Amino acid sequence: MRISLKVLLATCAMSAGLVMGAEADGKSLYSHRCGMCHQTIGMGVSILSRRPGDTSKGLLEERADLSAAVVQAVVRSGIGNMPRISRGEVSDPELSRIAGYLAKGKP
């Protein structure tokens, strides 16, 4: 039995939509894409918590000084021990939602 290309593409698009719907909000994307390093006992938390004057204990979610633009720039360029994250790993729309979540509304 042959499946047409249109049917195959439509099925893939619907599957992607279901996955994106499940991960649509910034908090769940942050947890899924960034959490291994930036939640609770991640290496990013350990490194950031050593910074003088950091009262957030290295948890990005607790910081009040992040803007969406800074989050996006750091993710795409990398900084310190954090490598740059490509669009193949985290898409621009995903990064936008993550940055909005961490910035708590600050552009």
Biopython code that builds the backbone (N, CA, C, O; Angstrom):
import numpy as np
from Bio.PDB.StructureBuilder import StructureBuilder

atoms = [
    (1, "MET", "N", (0.839, -1.170, 0.000)),
    (1, "MET", "CA", (0.000, 0.000, 0.000)),
    (1, "MET", "C", (0.892, 1.243, 0.000)),
    (1, "MET", "O", (1.821, 1.351, 0.800)),
    (2, "ARG", "N", (0.601, 2.169, -0.897)),
    (2, "ARG", "CA", (1.369, 3.405, -1.001)),
    (2, "ARG", "C", (0.679, 4.527, -0.257)),
    (2, "ARG", "O", (-0.527, 4.737, -0.389)),
    (3, "ILE", "N", (1.457, 5.235, 0.518)),
    (3, "ILE", "CA", (0.932, 6.411, 1.206)),
    (3, "ILE", "C", (1.404, 7.624, 0.419)),
    (3, "ILE", "O", (2.587, 7.741, 0.098)),
    (4, "SER", "N", (0.503, 8.504, 0.115)),
    (4, "SER", "CA", (0.894, 9.680, -0.652)),
    (4, "SER", "C", (1.733, 10.612, 0.212)),
    (4, "SER", "O", (1.643, 10.605, 1.440)),
    (5, "LEU", "N", (2.538, 11.400, -0.452)),
    (5, "LEU", "CA", (3.395, 12.354, 0.232)),
    (5, "LEU", "C", (2.573, 13.368, 1.026)),
    (5, "LEU", "O", (2.972, 13.775, 2.117)),
    (6, "LYS", "N", (1.433, 13.774, 0.482)),
    (6, "LYS", "CA", (0.581, 14.741, 1.186)),
    (6, "LYS", "C", (0.062, 14.174, 2.496)),
    (6, "LYS", "O", (0.036, 14.872, 3.510)),
    (7, "VAL", "N", (-0.349, 12.923, 2.482)),
    (7, "VAL", "CA", (-0.858, 12.281, 3.701)),
    (7, "VAL", "C", (0.260, 12.163, 4.728)),
    (7, "VAL", "O", (0.054, 12.422, 5.914)),
    (8, "LEU", "N", (1.431, 11.775, 4.273)),
    (8, "LEU", "CA", (2.567, 11.631, 5.171)),
    (8, "LEU", "C", (2.948, 12.975, 5.801)),
    (8, "LEU", "O", (3.176, 13.059, 7.008)),
    (9, "LEU", "N", (3.014, 14.025, 4.975)),
    (9, "LEU", "CA", (3.348, 15.353, 5.494)),
    (9, "LEU", "C", (2.277, 15.872, 6.447)),
    (9, "LEU", "O", (2.598, 16.483, 7.466)),
    (10, "ALA", "N", (1.029, 15.638, 6.130)),
    (10, "ALA", "CA", (-0.062, 16.083, 7.002)),
    (10, "ALA", "C", (0.016, 15.380, 8.355)),
    (10, "ALA", "O", (-0.195, 16.001, 9.396)),
    (11, "THR", "N", (0.319, 14.085, 8.334)),
    (11, "THR", "CA", (0.434, 13.316, 9.577)),
    (11, "THR", "C", (1.587, 13.850, 10.426)),
    (11, "THR", "O", (1.445, 14.005, 11.639)),
    (12, "CYS", "N", (2.729, 14.130, 9.792)),
    (12, "CYS", "CA", (3.878, 14.681, 10.525)),
    (12, "CYS", "C", (3.551, 16.048, 11.108)),
    (12, "CYS", "O", (3.904, 16.340, 12.251)),
    (13, "ALA", "N", (2.884, 16.874, 10.334)),
    (13, "ALA", "CA", (2.526, 18.215, 10.817)),
    (13, "ALA", "C", (1.577, 18.133, 11.999)),
    (13, "ALA", "O", (1.717, 18.891, 12.959)),
    (14, "MET", "N", (0.616, 17.226, 11.943)),
    (14, "MET", "CA", (-0.322, 17.071, 13.059)),
    (14, "MET", "C", (0.409, 16.573, 14.294)),
    (14, "MET", "O", (0.136, 17.043, 15.399)),
    (15, "SER", "N", (1.332, 15.632, 14.131)),
    (15, "SER", "CA", (2.103, 15.129, 15.268)),
    (15, "SER", "C", (2.930, 16.227, 15.884)),
    (15, "SER", "O", (2.992, 16.342, 17.108)),
    (16, "ALA", "N", (3.574, 17.044, 15.054)),
    (16, "ALA", "CA", (4.374, 18.159, 15.566)),
    (16, "ALA", "C", (3.492, 19.147, 16.309)),
    (16, "ALA", "O", (3.895, 19.686, 17.339)),
    (17, "GLY", "N", (2.293, 19.389, 15.797)),
    (17, "GLY", "CA", (1.363, 20.293, 16.467)),
    (17, "GLY", "C", (0.957, 19.776, 17.828)),
    (17, "GLY", "O", (0.819, 20.559, 18.768)),
    (18, "LEU", "N", (0.762, 18.476, 17.956)),
    (18, "LEU", "CA", (0.396, 17.899, 19.248)),
    (18, "LEU", "C", (1.536, 18.039, 20.236)),
    (18, "LEU", "O", (1.311, 18.354, 21.404)),
    (19, "VAL", "N", (2.761, 17.807, 19.778)),
    (19, "VAL", "CA", (3.911, 17.945, 20.659)),
    (19, "VAL", "C", (4.068, 19.405, 21.083)),
    (19, "VAL", "O", (4.269, 19.692, 22.263)),
    (20, "MET", "N", (3.978, 20.323, 20.127)),
    (20, "MET", "CA", (4.109, 21.732, 20.457)),
    (20, "MET", "C", (2.994, 22.182, 21.395)),
    (20, "MET", "O", (3.229, 23.002, 22.283)),
    (21, "GLY", "N", (1.792, 21.661, 21.211)),
    (21, "GLY", "CA", (0.697, 22.014, 22.097)),
    (21, "GLY", "C", (0.978, 21.593, 23.523)),
    (21, "GLY", "O", (0.634, 22.301, 24.469)),
    (22, "ALA", "N", (1.609, 20.430, 23.677)),
    (22, "ALA", "CA", (1.926, 19.930, 25.010)),
    (22, "ALA", "C", (3.044, 20.737, 25.651)),
    (22, "ALA", "O", (3.126, 20.809, 26.877)),
    (23, "GLU", "N", (3.918, 21.351, 24.833)),
    (23, "GLU", "CA", (5.058, 22.085, 25.364)),
    (23, "GLU", "C", (4.941, 23.585, 25.108)),
    (23, "GLU", "O", (5.945, 24.297, 25.135)),
    (24, "ALA", "N", (3.748, 24.059, 24.866)),
    (24, "ALA", "CA", (3.573, 25.428, 24.389)),
    (24, "ALA", "C", (4.004, 26.495, 25.385)),
    (24, "ALA", "O", (4.474, 27.552, 24.963)),
    (25, "ASP", "N", (3.867, 26.271, 26.670)),
    (25, "ASP", "CA", (4.188, 27.353, 27.599)),
    (25, "ASP", "C", (5.676, 27.366, 27.947)),
    (25, "ASP", "O", (6.346, 26.334, 27.914)),
    (26, "GLY", "N", (6.171, 28.544, 28.276)),
    (26, "GLY", "CA", (7.586, 28.741, 28.545)),
    (26, "GLY", "C", (8.122, 27.923, 29.699)),
    (26, "GLY", "O", (9.263, 27.464, 29.657)),
    (27, "LYS", "N", (7.321, 27.734, 30.723)),
    (27, "LYS", "CA", (7.790, 26.984, 31.894)),
    (27, "LYS", "C", (8.103, 25.531, 31.536)),
    (27, "LYS", "O", (9.148, 25.010, 31.926)),
    (28, "SER", "N", (7.218, 24.882, 30.806)),
    (28, "SER", "CA", (7.474, 23.479, 30.457)),
    (28, "SER", "C", (8.614, 23.372, 29.443)),
    (28, "SER", "O", (9.398, 22.424, 29.494)),
    (29, "LEU", "N", (8.713, 24.336, 28.522)),
    (29, "LEU", "CA", (9.841, 24.343, 27.588)),
    (29, "LEU", "C", (11.151, 24.546, 28.338)),
    (29, "LEU", "O", (12.141, 23.873, 28.052)),
    (30, "TYR", "N", (11.161, 25.462, 29.290)),
    (30, "TYR", "CA", (12.355, 25.705, 30.093)),
    (30, "TYR", "C", (12.765, 24.425, 30.823)),
    (30, "TYR", "O", (13.936, 24.048, 30.823)),
    (31, "SER", "N", (11.809, 23.779, 31.430)),
    (31, "SER", "CA", (12.091, 22.542, 32.153)),
    (31, "SER", "C", (12.658, 21.477, 31.220)),
    (31, "SER", "O", (13.622, 20.791, 31.562)),
    (32, "HIS", "N", (12.062, 21.345, 30.051)),
    (32, "HIS", "CA", (12.459, 20.311, 29.089)),
    (32, "HIS", "C", (13.791, 20.628, 28.411)),
    (32, "HIS", "O", (14.636, 19.745, 28.268)),
    (33, "ARG", "N", (13.985, 21.873, 27.994)),
    (33, "ARG", "CA", (15.167, 22.238, 27.201)),
    (33, "ARG", "C", (16.351, 22.710, 28.044)),
    (33, "ARG", "O", (17.499, 22.537, 27.636)),
    (34, "CYS", "N", (16.093, 23.302, 29.213)),
    (34, "CYS", "CA", (17.153, 23.941, 29.985)),
    (34, "CYS", "C", (17.343, 23.322, 31.372)),
    (34, "CYS", "O", (18.373, 23.525, 32.015)),
    (35, "GLY", "N", (16.353, 22.576, 31.821)),
    (35, "GLY", "CA", (16.322, 22.089, 33.196)),
    (35, "GLY", "C", (17.479, 21.214, 33.612)),
    (35, "GLY", "O", (17.861, 21.213, 34.782)),
    (36, "MET", "N", (18.054, 20.460, 32.671)),
    (36, "MET", "CA", (19.138, 19.560, 33.070)),
    (36, "MET", "C", (20.323, 20.330, 33.652)),
    (36, "MET", "O", (21.060, 19.797, 34.481)),
    (37, "CYS", "N", (20.508, 21.557, 33.230)),
    (37, "CYS", "CA", (21.598, 22.379, 33.772)),
    (37, "CYS", "C", (21.115, 23.472, 34.723)),
    (37, "CYS", "O", (21.836, 23.868, 35.639)),
    (38, "HIS", "N", (19.887, 23.960, 34.500)),
    (38, "HIS", "CA", (19.459, 25.164, 35.210)),
    (38, "HIS", "C", (18.328, 24.960, 36.205)),
    (38, "HIS", "O", (17.667, 25.926, 36.585)),
    (39, "GLN", "N", (18.092, 23.736, 36.631)),
    (39, "GLN", "CA", (17.122, 23.501, 37.706)),
    (39, "GLN", "C", (17.781, 22.679, 38.802)),
    (39, "GLN", "O", (18.614, 21.814, 38.534)),
    (40, "THR", "N", (17.406, 22.953, 40.002)),
    (40, "THR", "CA", (17.827, 22.296, 41.230)),
    (40, "THR", "C", (19.311, 21.971, 41.320)),
    (40, "THR", "O", (20.077, 22.810, 41.794)),
    (41, "ILE", "N", (19.751, 20.797, 40.891)),
    (41, "ILE", "CA", (21.145, 20.407, 41.101)),
    (41, "ILE", "C", (21.961, 20.403, 39.805)),
    (41, "ILE", "O", (22.979, 19.716, 39.721)),
    (42, "GLY", "N", (21.533, 21.148, 38.815)),
    (42, "GLY", "CA", (22.253, 21.193, 37.544)),
    (42, "GLY", "C", (23.571, 21.927, 37.648)),
    (42, "GLY", "O", (23.778, 22.722, 38.565)),
    (43, "MET", "N", (24.471, 21.659, 36.701)),
    (43, "MET", "CA", (25.783, 22.281, 36.711)),
    (43, "MET", "C", (25.689, 23.800, 36.577)),
    (43, "MET", "O", (26.470, 24.520, 37.199)),
    (44, "GLY", "N", (24.757, 24.294, 35.784)),
    (44, "GLY", "CA", (24.589, 25.737, 35.634)),
    (44, "GLY", "C", (24.211, 26.405, 36.944)),
    (44, "GLY", "O", (24.666, 27.511, 37.237)),
    (45, "VAL", "N", (23.383, 25.737, 37.729)),
    (45, "VAL", "CA", (22.980, 26.276, 39.033)),
    (45, "VAL", "C", (24.192, 26.341, 39.961)),
    (45, "VAL", "O", (24.397, 27.335, 40.659)),
    (46, "SER", "N", (24.976, 25.295, 39.962)),
    (46, "SER", "CA", (26.165, 25.239, 40.816)),
    (46, "SER", "C", (27.145, 26.353, 40.462)),
    (46, "SER", "O", (27.682, 27.016, 41.349)),
    (47, "ILE", "N", (27.377, 26.557, 39.172)),
    (47, "ILE", "CA", (28.325, 27.579, 38.734)),
    (47, "ILE", "C", (27.792, 28.974, 39.033)),
    (47, "ILE", "O", (28.524, 29.813, 39.559)),
    (48, "LEU", "N", (26.528, 29.235, 38.706)),
    (48, "LEU", "CA", (25.957, 30.567, 38.928)),
    (48, "LEU", "C", (25.831, 30.906, 40.410)),
    (48, "LEU", "O", (25.932, 32.075, 40.782)),
    (49, "SER", "N", (25.615, 29.912, 41.254)),
    (49, "SER", "CA", (25.433, 30.193, 42.684)),
    (49, "SER", "C", (26.727, 30.643, 43.347)),
    (49, "SER", "O", (26.696, 31.183, 44.452)),
    (50, "ARG", "N", (27.856, 30.430, 42.696)),
    (50, "ARG", "CA", (29.149, 30.857, 43.252)),
    (50, "ARG", "C", (29.450, 32.327, 42.989)),
    (50, "ARG", "O", (30.428, 32.868, 43.504)),
    (51, "ARG", "N", (28.616, 32.963, 42.195)),
    (51, "ARG", "CA", (28.855, 34.373, 41.869)),
    (51, "ARG", "C", (28.605, 35.243, 43.094)),
    (51, "ARG", "O", (27.611, 35.046, 43.794)),
    (52, "PRO", "N", (29.487, 36.200, 43.367)),
    (52, "PRO", "CA", (29.296, 37.091, 44.519)),
    (52, "PRO", "C", (27.987, 37.883, 44.392)),
    (52, "PRO", "O", (27.673, 38.417, 43.328)),
    (53, "GLY", "N", (27.253, 37.948, 45.465)),
    (53, "GLY", "CA", (26.023, 38.728, 45.496)),
    (53, "GLY", "C", (24.812, 38.043, 44.887)),
    (53, "GLY", "O", (23.741, 38.647, 44.822)),
    (54, "ASP", "N", (24.946, 36.812, 44.444)),
    (54, "ASP", "CA", (23.805, 36.101, 43.841)),
    (54, "ASP", "C", (22.931, 35.539, 44.955)),
    (54, "ASP", "O", (23.320, 34.598, 45.648)),
    (55, "THR", "N", (21.753, 36.119, 45.120)),
    (55, "THR", "CA", (20.840, 35.654, 46.172)),
    (55, "THR", "C", (19.859, 34.603, 45.655)),
    (55, "THR", "O", (19.090, 34.045, 46.437)),
    (56, "SER", "N", (19.874, 34.326, 44.354)),
    (56, "SER", "CA", (18.931, 33.361, 43.787)),
    (56, "SER", "C", (19.446, 31.937, 43.899)),
    (56, "SER", "O", (18.756, 31.005, 43.484)),
    (57, "LYS", "N", (20.626, 31.743, 44.443)),
    (57, "LYS", "CA", (21.252, 30.430, 44.549)),
    (57, "LYS", "C", (21.457, 29.807, 43.168)),
    (57, "LYS", "O", (21.497, 28.584, 43.036)),
    (58, "GLY", "N", (21.588, 30.647, 42.143)),
    (58, "GLY", "CA", (21.877, 30.172, 40.804)),
    (58, "GLY", "C", (20.670, 29.737, 39.996)),
    (58, "GLY", "O", (20.815, 29.327, 38.844)),
    (59, "LEU", "N", (19.481, 29.819, 40.575)),
    (59, "LEU", "CA", (18.268, 29.402, 39.862)),
    (59, "LEU", "C", (17.750, 30.549, 38.998)),
    (59, "LEU", "O", (17.314, 31.573, 39.523)),
    (60, "LEU", "N", (17.795, 30.384, 37.688)),
    (60, "LEU", "CA", (17.353, 31.439, 36.782)),
    (60, "LEU", "C", (15.889, 31.793, 36.987)),
    (60, "LEU", "O", (15.505, 32.950, 36.818)),
    (61, "GLU", "N", (15.080, 30.830, 37.343)),
    (61, "GLU", "CA", (13.649, 31.072, 37.540)),
    (61, "GLU", "C", (13.374, 32.025, 38.704)),
    (61, "GLU", "O", (12.308, 32.639, 38.755)),
    (62, "GLU", "N", (14.307, 32.157, 39.627)),
    (62, "GLU", "CA", (14.119, 33.029, 40.788)),
    (62, "GLU", "C", (14.691, 34.422, 40.582)),
    (62, "GLU", "O", (14.500, 35.302, 41.421)),
    (63, "ARG", "N", (15.386, 34.629, 39.478)),
    (63, "ARG", "CA", (15.984, 35.941, 39.227)),
    (63, "ARG", "C", (14.944, 36.922, 38.731)),
    (63, "ARG", "O", (14.026, 36.556, 37.997)),
    (64, "ALA", "N", (15.095, 38.174, 39.138)),
    (64, "ALA", "CA", (14.165, 39.227, 38.725)),
    (64, "ALA", "C", (14.823, 40.214, 37.770)),
    (64, "ALA", "O", (14.187, 41.174, 37.333)),
    (65, "ASP", "N", (16.103, 39.983, 37.441)),
    (65, "ASP", "CA", (16.841, 40.950, 36.636)),
    (65, "ASP", "C", (17.071, 40.504, 35.190)),
    (65, "ASP", "O", (17.865, 41.124, 34.483)),
    (66, "LEU", "N", (16.411, 39.466, 34.745)),
    (66, "LEU", "CA", (16.607, 38.975, 33.377)),
    (66, "LEU", "C", (15.597, 39.598, 32.419)),
    (66, "LEU", "O", (14.410, 39.691, 32.730)),
    (67, "SER", "N", (16.071, 40.019, 31.269)),
    (67, "SER", "CA", (15.165, 40.470, 30.205)),
    (67, "SER", "C", (15.146, 39.396, 29.132)),
    (67, "SER", "O", (16.078, 38.598, 29.027)),
    (68, "ALA", "N", (14.096, 39.375, 28.343)),
    (68, "ALA", "CA", (13.976, 38.384, 27.271)),
    (68, "ALA", "C", (15.133, 38.529, 26.287)),
    (68, "ALA", "O", (15.674, 37.527, 25.818)),
    (69, "ALA", "N", (15.517, 39.761, 25.973)),
    (69, "ALA", "CA", (16.606, 39.989, 25.015)),
    (69, "ALA", "C", (17.927, 39.419, 25.524)),
    (69, "ALA", "O", (18.692, 38.842, 24.752)),
    (70, "VAL", "N", (18.195, 39.577, 26.812)),
    (70, "VAL", "CA", (19.431, 39.048, 27.389)),
    (70, "VAL", "C", (19.418, 37.527, 27.359)),
    (70, "VAL", "O", (20.417, 36.909, 26.992)),
    (71, "VAL", "N", (18.312, 36.923, 27.735)),
    (71, "VAL", "CA", (18.207, 35.461, 27.722)),
    (71, "VAL", "C", (18.456, 34.945, 26.305)),
    (71, "VAL", "O", (19.230, 34.006, 26.119)),
    (72, "GLN", "N", (17.820, 35.538, 25.320)),
    (72, "GLN", "CA", (17.987, 35.086, 23.939)),
    (72, "GLN", "C", (19.420, 35.262, 23.457)),
    (72, "GLN", "O", (19.961, 34.380, 22.790)),
    (73, "ALA", "N", (20.045, 36.400, 23.789)),
    (73, "ALA", "CA", (21.427, 36.641, 23.369)),
    (73, "ALA", "C", (22.386, 35.643, 24.004)),
    (73, "ALA", "O", (23.280, 35.128, 23.332)),
    (74, "VAL", "N", (22.207, 35.365, 25.293)),
    (74, "VAL", "CA", (23.088, 34.422, 25.986)),
    (74, "VAL", "C", (22.917, 33.018, 25.424)),
    (74, "VAL", "O", (23.902, 32.306, 25.229)),
    (75, "VAL", "N", (21.688, 32.616, 25.165)),
    (75, "VAL", "CA", (21.440, 31.275, 24.639)),
    (75, "VAL", "C", (22.068, 31.114, 23.255)),
    (75, "VAL", "O", (22.704, 30.096, 22.982)),
    (76, "ARG", "N", (21.899, 32.090, 22.391)),
    (76, "ARG", "CA", (22.421, 31.967, 21.026)),
    (76, "ARG", "C", (23.931, 32.164, 20.937)),
    (76, "ARG", "O", (24.570, 31.588, 20.056)),
    (77, "SER", "N", (24.517, 32.969, 21.834)),
    (77, "SER", "CA", (25.955, 33.263, 21.761)),
    (77, "SER", "C", (26.786, 32.441, 22.736)),
    (77, "SER", "O", (27.970, 32.200, 22.500)),
    (78, "GLY", "N", (26.164, 32.009, 23.835)),
    (78, "GLY", "CA", (26.910, 31.345, 24.894)),
    (78, "GLY", "C", (27.586, 32.398, 25.764)),
    (78, "GLY", "O", (27.760, 33.543, 25.346)),
    (79, "ILE", "N", (27.965, 32.004, 26.972)),
    (79, "ILE", "CA", (28.657, 32.920, 27.883)),
    (79, "ILE", "C", (29.323, 32.074, 28.967)),
    (79, "ILE", "O", (28.721, 31.136, 29.490)),
    (80, "GLY", "N", (30.552, 32.407, 29.295)),
    (80, "GLY", "CA", (31.261, 31.644, 30.322)),
    (80, "GLY", "C", (31.299, 30.161, 29.987)),
    (80, "GLY", "O", (31.746, 29.770, 28.908)),
    (81, "ASN", "N", (30.828, 29.341, 30.917)),
    (81, "ASN", "CA", (30.821, 27.890, 30.720)),
    (81, "ASN", "C", (29.638, 27.397, 29.876)),
    (81, "ASN", "O", (29.603, 26.235, 29.471)),
    (82, "MET", "N", (28.679, 28.278, 29.614)),
    (82, "MET", "CA", (27.508, 27.857, 28.843)),
    (82, "MET", "C", (27.808, 27.944, 27.351)),
    (82, "MET", "O", (28.168, 29.007, 26.844)),
    (83, "PRO", "N", (27.658, 26.821, 26.649)),
    (83, "PRO", "CA", (27.880, 26.850, 25.198)),
    (83, "PRO", "C", (26.706, 27.524, 24.503)),
    (83, "PRO", "O", (25.619, 27.631, 25.072)),
    (84, "ARG", "N", (26.923, 27.978, 23.275)),
    (84, "ARG", "CA", (25.813, 28.527, 22.500)),
    (84, "ARG", "C", (24.870, 27.391, 22.135)),
    (84, "ARG", "O", (25.306, 26.262, 21.910)),
    (85, "ILE", "N", (23.582, 27.690, 22.079)),
    (85, "ILE", "CA", (22.565, 26.699, 21.753)),
    (85, "ILE", "C", (22.024, 27.029, 20.359)),
    (85, "ILE", "O", (21.536, 28.134, 20.126)),
    (86, "SER", "N", (22.111, 26.083, 19.452)),
    (86, "SER", "CA", (21.710, 26.328, 18.067)),
    (86, "SER", "C", (20.195, 26.283, 17.899)),
    (86, "SER", "O", (19.467, 25.805, 18.769)),
    (87, "ARG", "N", (19.748, 26.790, 16.770)),
    (87, "ARG", "CA", (18.317, 26.756, 16.435)),
    (87, "ARG", "C", (17.830, 25.327, 16.218)),
    (87, "ARG", "O", (16.636, 25.052, 16.331)),
    (88, "GLY", "N", (18.753, 24.421, 15.908)),
    (88, "GLY", "CA", (18.398, 23.013, 15.774)),
    (88, "GLY", "C", (18.075, 22.367, 17.115)),
    (88, "GLY", "O", (17.293, 21.419, 17.183)),
    (89, "GLU", "N", (18.674, 22.881, 18.173)),
    (89, "GLU", "CA", (18.424, 22.352, 19.518)),
    (89, "GLU", "C", (17.211, 23.000, 20.158)),
    (89, "GLU", "O", (16.374, 22.319, 20.750)),
    (90, "VAL", "N", (17.115, 24.328, 20.036)),
    (90, "VAL", "CA", (15.982, 25.092, 20.567)),
    (90, "VAL", "C", (15.584, 26.080, 19.471)),
    (90, "VAL", "O", (16.357, 26.966, 19.108)),
    (91, "SER", "N", (14.390, 25.918, 18.959)),
    (91, "SER", "CA", (13.942, 26.782, 17.863)),
    (91, "SER", "C", (13.725, 28.218, 18.360)),
    (91, "SER", "O", (13.619, 28.460, 19.562)),
    (92, "ASP", "N", (13.659, 29.161, 17.419)),
    (92, "ASP", "CA", (13.416, 30.558, 17.791)),
    (92, "ASP", "C", (12.087, 30.737, 18.529)),
    (92, "ASP", "O", (12.048, 31.447, 19.534)),
    (93, "PRO", "N", (10.981, 30.109, 18.059)),
    (93, "PRO", "CA", (9.724, 30.254, 18.813)),
    (93, "PRO", "C", (9.808, 29.662, 20.228)),
    (93, "PRO", "O", (9.248, 30.222, 21.170)),
    (94, "GLU", "N", (10.504, 28.537, 20.372)),
    (94, "GLU", "CA", (10.676, 27.950, 21.704)),
    (94, "GLU", "C", (11.497, 28.882, 22.591)),
    (94, "GLU", "O", (11.147, 29.122, 23.746)),
    (95, "LEU", "N", (12.593, 29.405, 22.039)),
    (95, "LEU", "CA", (13.446, 30.305, 22.811)),
    (95, "LEU", "C", (12.690, 31.558, 23.225)),
    (95, "LEU", "O", (12.877, 32.064, 24.331)),
    (96, "SER", "N", (11.850, 32.050, 22.354)),
    (96, "SER", "CA", (11.054, 33.231, 22.676)),
    (96, "SER", "C", (10.142, 32.966, 23.875)),
    (96, "SER", "O", (10.013, 33.817, 24.755)),
    (97, "ARG", "N", (9.518, 31.802, 23.913)),
    (97, "ARG", "CA", (8.640, 31.462, 25.054)),
    (97, "ARG", "C", (9.448, 31.239, 26.329)),
    (97, "ARG", "O", (9.026, 31.647, 27.411)),
    (98, "ILE", "N", (10.603, 30.596, 26.207)),
    (98, "ILE", "CA", (11.463, 30.389, 27.371)),
    (98, "ILE", "C", (11.940, 31.734, 27.920)),
    (98, "ILE", "O", (11.888, 31.976, 29.126)),
    (99, "ALA", "N", (12.404, 32.601, 27.026)),
    (99, "ALA", "CA", (12.909, 33.917, 27.435)),
    (99, "ALA", "C", (11.806, 34.739, 28.084)),
    (99, "ALA", "O", (12.049, 35.429, 29.074)),
    (100, "GLY", "N", (10.599, 34.674, 27.537)),
    (100, "GLY", "CA", (9.472, 35.393, 28.128)),
    (100, "GLY", "C", (9.153, 34.892, 29.531)),
    (100, "GLY", "O", (8.838, 35.674, 30.428)),
    (101, "TYR", "N", (9.239, 33.579, 29.707)),
    (101, "TYR", "CA", (8.996, 32.986, 31.024)),
    (101, "TYR", "C", (10.047, 33.455, 32.038)),
    (101, "TYR", "O", (9.705, 33.868, 33.146)),
    (102, "LEU", "N", (11.315, 33.391, 31.656)),
    (102, "LEU", "CA", (12.381, 33.787, 32.586)),
    (102, "LEU", "C", (12.400, 35.285, 32.842)),
    (102, "LEU", "O", (12.766, 35.724, 33.932)),
    (103, "ALA", "N", (12.007, 36.074, 31.844)),
    (103, "ALA", "CA", (12.018, 37.535, 31.986)),
    (103, "ALA", "C", (10.818, 38.060, 32.747)),
    (103, "ALA", "O", (10.795, 39.223, 33.152)),
    (104, "LYS", "N", (9.821, 37.209, 32.944)),
    (104, "LYS", "CA", (8.615, 37.607, 33.673)),
    (104, "LYS", "C", (8.000, 38.881, 33.089)),
    (104, "LYS", "O", (7.569, 39.775, 33.818)),
    (105, "GLY", "N", (7.972, 38.938, 31.754)),
    (105, "GLY", "CA", (7.342, 40.047, 31.080)),
    (105, "GLY", "C", (8.260, 41.179, 30.685)),
    (105, "GLY", "O", (7.813, 42.112, 30.017)),
    (106, "LYS", "N", (9.529, 41.140, 31.070)),
    (106, "LYS", "CA", (10.468, 42.208, 30.676)),
    (106, "LYS", "C", (10.957, 41.929, 29.258)),
    (106, "LYS", "O", (11.440, 40.831, 28.980)),
    (107, "PRO", "N", (10.841, 42.905, 28.359)),
    (107, "PRO", "CA", (11.332, 42.682, 26.991)),
    (107, "PRO", "C", (12.817, 42.651, 26.997)),
    (107, "PRO", "O", (13.435, 42.476, 25.946)),
]
sb = StructureBuilder()
sb.init_structure("model")
sb.init_model(0)
sb.init_chain("A")
sb.init_seg("    ")
for serial, (resi, resn, name, xyz) in enumerate(atoms, 1):
    if name == "N":
        sb.init_residue(resn, " ", resi, " ")
    sb.init_atom(name, np.array(xyz, "f"), 0.0, 1.0, " ", f" {name:<3s}", serial, name[0])
structure = sb.get_structure()
